[in-house]
């Protein structure tokens, strides 16, 4: 969203301490728990995740797209345009926009019969997000692939895996742990809209996001956290010693191959004692994601912008 582009690897090397006064670290620890991390995610890992998410959001270049359109605000169209090349993630966003409209209908008291009988992509105001997305994608769709997503009921493998992981997490929980888990699953950036605006420093932006764009940005923030946890768990699994492995005391060969620094290796050796996601897992996930390495390659973003690989779009 800003014209200044910073590498996520350079930014995550240290805390963003003086850059922003508003922090989502406590909320992020709860989100990470609900997404598959340990019950008490590490504070330092949450700080790192927060910095990555913040860096990615402010470098989305939505303001540049808005300026090209001659608009005075960042709108949903600008974000949809940035996501157009990754069909799976765009499809997920479209479903999110549908459910936002669905929720608005419930809040506004529309009767259930009307809701079920109405076309979910009609032009009335209660479907404003879907209509906005459909109209915009229709204006840029030359092959019909984008519009086809509105009728696509393909199972989202990533969402399915997250639900299965959540189910496995809850199997051994007592009632107190389960209540805490359910509460954590309700957390999102959109539920703290005012704090989220402060966190992005929207008041100092030359071109500000409108209301629907802010909803999408909050959604992208959460999706970035979710994908970081997804990828970090894969790295953690890859680094775990295998039964019967004569080198089980050592760090995995894959990790050593790409982390040759003494500092990185020493850190991983000490962090391996904890079940929680470590900062080293996050850093390695980001590195592999950007270079299409190993089991993370199928999840790598379809393209880059100005050298940065984006996780959520």
Secondary structure, DSSP 8 states (H G I E B T S, - for coil): --S----HHHHTTS--TTT-S---HHHHHHHHHHHTS-TT--HHHHHHHHHHHHHHHHTS-HHHHHHHTT-SSB-HHHHHHHHTT-HHHHHHHHHHHHHHHHHHHHHTT--HHHHHHS-TT-SSGGGHHHHHHHHHHHHH-SSSHHHHGGG-----HHHHHHHHHHHHHHTT--HHHHHHHHHHHT--SGGGHHHHHHHHTGGG-SS-B-HHHHHHHHHHHHHHHHHHHHHHHHHHHHHS--TT-TTTTS--HHHHHH---HHHHHHHHHHTT-SS--HHHHHHHHHHHHHT-GGGGGGS-S-EETTEE-S--
